[in-house]
Amino acid sequence: MSRSLRDTFKARESIFTSGPEQYIGDIQARCPPDLEECVMAMEDCCEEAYEAQVLLRNGTRDLPRMTKILENERVFLLVNEDTIKHYKSALAEEIEPAISELIQRAEQGLSSLEKREQVLQTKVTIPFCV
């Protein structure tokens, strides 16, 4: 940097509150303390962001596996035996008529099939008349 440019930079007023007396020469040039604090605060922010990223990555590394595990949803409810007996008897009372009706229909169907079988048996055993 030429000498004339250096002189113009030294004559310029600083925007920082500490003033231009903090600038020492080209070899021993120092940043103003406010700027150093700003840089250190930015470095701290970057370190915190990196640590948060690492923590987040470690916490979500097995997200696909956990998603698959959580898809299988099972709920267990613990109740006493009296409640189970009550609901079992209520269910039996509710579906017993339907089951009885289905059994009756099956028996009627079976008897009609047995009659049909007997008719077919008699047809087979009767000799053909020509």
C-alpha positions as CSV (number, residue, x, y, z in Angstrom):
1,M,0.0,0.0,0.0
2,S,1.5,3.4,-0.9
3,R,2.3,6.0,1.7
4,S,-0.3,8.4,0.5
5,L,-3.1,5.8,0.7
6,R,-2.0,4.9,4.3
7,D,-2.2,8.6,5.3
8,T,-5.7,8.9,3.9
9,F,-6.9,5.9,5.8
10,K,-5.4,7.2,9.1
11,A,-7.1,10.6,8.6
12,R,-10.5,9.0,8.1
13,E,-12.9,8.9,11.0
14,S,-13.9,5.5,12.3
15,I,-17.5,4.5,12.7
16,F,-16.6,2.7,16.0
17,T,-17.0,4.4,19.3
18,S,-13.4,3.7,20.5
19,G,-12.0,6.1,18.0
20,P,-9.1,6.0,15.5
21,E,-6.3,6.0,18.2
22,Q,-6.5,2.2,18.3
23,Y,-4.9,2.0,14.9
24,I,-1.2,1.5,15.3
25,G,0.9,1.0,12.1
26,D,0.7,-1.3,9.2
27,I,2.9,-4.0,10.8
28,Q,1.2,-3.8,14.2
29,A,-2.3,-3.0,12.9
30,R,-5.1,-4.1,15.2
31,C,-8.8,-4.3,14.7
32,P,-10.9,-2.1,16.9
33,P,-12.2,-3.9,20.0
34,D,-15.8,-3.7,18.9
35,L,-14.9,-5.4,15.6
36,E,-13.0,-8.1,17.5
37,E,-16.0,-8.7,19.7
38,C,-18.2,-8.9,16.7
39,V,-16.0,-11.5,15.1
40,M,-15.7,-13.5,18.3
41,A,-19.5,-13.4,18.7
42,M,-19.9,-14.6,15.1
43,E,-17.4,-17.4,15.7
44,D,-19.4,-18.4,18.8
45,C,-22.6,-18.4,16.8
46,C,-21.0,-20.6,14.1
47,E,-19.7,-23.1,16.7
48,E,-23.1,-23.3,18.3
49,A,-24.8,-23.8,14.9
50,Y,-22.3,-26.6,14.1
51,E,-22.9,-28.3,17.5
52,A,-26.7,-28.0,17.0
53,Q,-26.3,-29.5,13.5
54,V,-24.2,-32.4,14.9
55,L,-26.7,-33.0,17.7
56,L,-29.7,-32.9,15.2
57,R,-27.9,-35.3,12.8
58,N,-27.2,-37.7,15.6
59,G,-30.7,-37.5,16.8
60,T,-32.3,-38.1,13.4
61,R,-29.9,-40.6,11.9
62,D,-32.2,-43.5,12.5
63,L,-35.4,-41.6,11.5
64,P,-36.4,-44.2,8.7
65,R,-36.1,-47.0,11.2
66,M,-38.1,-45.2,13.9
67,T,-40.7,-44.2,11.3
68,K,-41.2,-47.9,10.4
69,I,-41.4,-48.8,14.1
70,L,-44.0,-46.1,14.9
71,E,-46.2,-47.2,11.9
72,N,-47.1,-50.3,13.9
73,E,-49.4,-48.9,16.5
74,R,-50.6,-51.2,19.2
75,V,-52.6,-50.1,22.2
76,F,-52.8,-52.3,25.3
77,L,-55.5,-51.6,27.8
78,L,-55.5,-53.3,31.2
79,V,-58.9,-54.1,32.7
80,N,-60.0,-56.3,35.5
81,E,-61.6,-59.8,35.0
82,D,-65.1,-58.7,36.0
83,T,-65.2,-56.1,33.2
84,I,-64.1,-58.8,30.7
85,K,-66.9,-61.2,31.9
86,H,-69.5,-58.4,31.6
87,Y,-68.6,-57.6,28.0
88,K,-68.2,-61.2,27.1
89,S,-71.8,-62.0,28.3
90,A,-73.1,-58.9,26.6
91,L,-71.5,-59.9,23.3
92,A,-72.8,-63.5,23.7
93,E,-76.3,-62.2,24.2
94,E,-76.0,-59.9,21.2
95,I,-74.7,-62.5,18.7
96,E,-76.5,-65.6,20.0
97,P,-79.7,-65.1,18.0
98,A,-77.7,-64.6,14.8
99,I,-75.7,-67.7,15.4
100,S,-78.8,-69.8,16.2
101,E,-80.4,-68.6,13.0
102,L,-77.3,-69.5,10.9
103,I,-77.2,-73.0,12.5
104,Q,-80.9,-73.5,11.7
105,R,-80.3,-72.5,8.1
106,A,-77.3,-74.8,7.8
107,E,-79.4,-77.7,9.2
108,Q,-82.2,-77.0,6.7
109,G,-79.7,-76.9,3.9
110,L,-78.1,-80.1,5.1
111,S,-81.5,-81.9,5.2
112,S,-82.4,-80.7,1.7
113,L,-79.0,-82.0,0.5
114,E,-79.6,-85.3,2.2
115,K,-83.1,-85.6,0.5
116,R,-81.5,-84.8,-2.9
117,E,-78.8,-87.4,-2.3
118,Q,-81.5,-90.0,-1.6
119,V,-83.4,-89.1,-4.8
120,L,-80.1,-89.5,-6.8
121,Q,-79.3,-92.8,-5.1
122,T,-82.7,-94.2,-6.0
123,K,-82.2,-93.1,-9.6
124,V,-78.9,-94.9,-9.7
125,T,-80.2,-98.1,-8.1
126,I,-83.4,-98.5,-10.3
127,P,-82.6,-100.5,-13.3
128,F,-83.2,-98.9,-16.7
129,C,-86.2,-100.1,-18.5
130,V,-85.8,-100.2,-22.2
